[in-house]
Amino acid sequence: MDTAEIFLRLAVATLAGVALGLNRDLHGKPTGVRTLGLVGIASAMVVMAVSHGEPSNIGRVIQGIVTGIGFLGAGVIVRNAMDKQVRGLTTAACVWLTACVGAACAVGDWTVIVLGAPLVAVVLLLGGPLEKWVHRNWPGAENPDRQ
């Protein structure tokens, strides 16, 4: 792999993290541009660093990232004891997603990235308004976790 390819993979991983972080930041969430940008590039860097060895090591590293980053994401999940609301799940999912995107960039799976990116955008941009619309129009469809 030449230097331009390495840079491209790292840049796309970083930009994907920054885009996800911007979405979270614009929604006033605790995880923003810098955090998710760093998660994306770090995931890509560690996968690319081991890609020069045995191919089986890549799977192990990705498995470690996916597991370990779950703990980082869990740190943004908060449960309010008063009204029993859970907050931060979408942000935690974005932390995990960013690590996965970074890993996909590292292995150069551009088809997955190009096809997945619009789906992520749709979920993040339209998911909240869709939930609100459903709850307004179907009061019985209230989420039991949101009581």
matplotlib code that plots the C-alpha trace (Angstrom):
import matplotlib.pyplot as plt

x = [0.0, 1.5, 1.5, -1.4, -3.6, -2.7, -3.5, -6.8, -7.9, -6.9, -8.5, -11.9, -11.9, -11.2, -13.7, -16.4, -15.7, -15.8, -19.1, -20.7, -19.2, -20.6, -24.1, -23.7, -22.3, -25.2, -27.6, -25.8, -24.4, -21.2, -19.3, -18.3, -16.1, -12.7, -13.7, -15.3, -12.7, -10.0, -12.0, -12.2, -8.6, -7.3, -9.4, -8.1, -4.5, -4.4, -6.0, -3.6, -0.6, -1.3, -2.3, 1.3, 1.5, -0.8, -4.3, -5.7, -4.4, -6.7, -9.8, -8.5, -7.7, -11.1, -12.7, -10.8, -11.8, -15.4, -15.4, -13.3, -15.0, -18.2, -16.9, -16.0, -19.5, -21.0, -19.4, -21.9, -25.0, -26.7, -29.9, -31.9, -33.2, -36.0, -37.9, -36.1, -35.0, -31.9, -29.9, -26.8, -27.7, -27.5, -24.2, -22.8, -23.9, -22.2, -18.9, -19.2, -20.2, -17.2, -14.8, -16.4, -16.2, -12.6, -11.9, -13.7, -11.7, -8.5, -9.2, -10.3, -13.9, -15.1, -18.4, -19.5, -18.5, -20.2, -23.4, -23.5, -22.8, -26.2, -28.0, -26.3, -27.2, -30.8, -31.0, -29.3, -31.1, -34.6, -34.8, -35.6, -38.3, -39.8, -40.0, -41.6, -44.1, -45.0, -45.5, -47.7, -49.9, -50.1, -50.2, -50.4, -47.0, -45.2, -41.9, -42.1, -38.6, -39.7, -42.3]
y = [0.0, 3.4, 6.6, 8.1, 5.1, 5.1, 8.9, 8.4, 5.6, 7.6, 10.8, 9.1, 7.5, 10.8, 12.8, 10.2, 10.5, 14.3, 14.2, 12.0, 14.2, 17.3, 15.7, 14.8, 18.3, 20.1, 18.1, 19.2, 15.8, 15.2, 13.4, 15.7, 16.4, 15.8, 12.7, 10.9, 12.1, 10.6, 7.3, 7.0, 7.7, 5.6, 2.6, 2.9, 3.4, 0.3, -1.9, -0.6, -1.0, -4.8, -5.3, -5.8, -9.0, -12.1, -11.5, -13.3, -10.5, -7.9, -9.8, -10.0, -6.3, -5.4, -7.6, -5.9, -2.4, -3.3, -4.8, -2.1, 0.9, -0.4, 0.4, 3.9, 4.4, 3.1, 6.0, 8.4, 6.5, 8.0, 6.9, 9.4, 7.7, 10.3, 9.8, 6.5, 8.0, 6.7, 9.2, 8.9, 5.7, 7.3, 8.9, 5.6, 4.0, 6.7, 6.1, 2.4, 3.2, 5.5, 2.8, 0.4, 2.9, 3.5, -0.2, -0.5, 2.4, 0.7, -2.4, -0.3, -1.7, 1.3, -0.4, -0.8, 2.8, 4.4, 2.4, 2.7, 6.4, 7.5, 5.1, 6.5, 10.0, 9.1, 7.5, 10.4, 13.2, 11.7, 9.2, 11.8, 13.6, 10.2, 9.1, 12.4, 12.1, 8.5, 9.4, 12.5, 10.5, 7.2, 7.9, 4.2, 3.7, 5.3, 3.7, 1.9, 3.0, 6.7, 6.6]
z = [0.0, -1.0, 1.1, -0.8, -0.1, 3.6, 3.8, 2.0, 4.4, 7.4, 6.1, 5.3, 8.7, 10.4, 8.3, 9.0, 12.7, 12.4, 10.6, 13.2, 16.0, 14.4, 14.4, 18.1, 18.9, 17.1, 19.2, 22.4, 23.2, 25.3, 22.5, 19.7, 16.7, 18.4, 20.2, 17.3, 14.8, 17.1, 17.5, 13.7, 13.0, 15.9, 14.8, 11.3, 12.4, 14.6, 12.0, 9.3, 11.6, 12.0, 8.4, 7.4, 9.5, 9.4, 8.0, 11.0, 13.2, 11.5, 12.6, 16.2, 16.2, 14.9, 17.4, 20.2, 18.9, 18.6, 22.2, 23.8, 22.2, 23.6, 27.1, 26.0, 24.5, 27.7, 29.5, 27.8, 28.8, 31.8, 33.6, 35.5, 38.7, 39.1, 35.8, 34.8, 31.4, 29.7, 27.8, 25.6, 23.8, 20.3, 21.2, 22.5, 19.2, 17.3, 19.2, 18.3, 14.7, 14.3, 15.4, 12.9, 10.1, 10.9, 10.7, 7.4, 6.0, 7.2, 5.2, 2.3, 2.0, 0.1, -1.0, 2.6, 3.4, 0.4, 0.8, 4.6, 4.8, 3.4, 5.6, 8.7, 7.6, 7.1, 10.5, 12.3, 10.4, 10.1, 13.0, 15.7, 13.8, 12.7, 16.4, 17.4, 14.5, 15.4, 19.1, 18.2, 15.8, 17.7, 21.4, 22.1, 20.4, 23.3, 24.1, 27.5, 28.4, 28.1, 30.8]

ax = plt.figure().add_subplot(projection="3d")
ax.plot(x, y, z, "-o")
ax.set_aspect("equal")
plt.show()
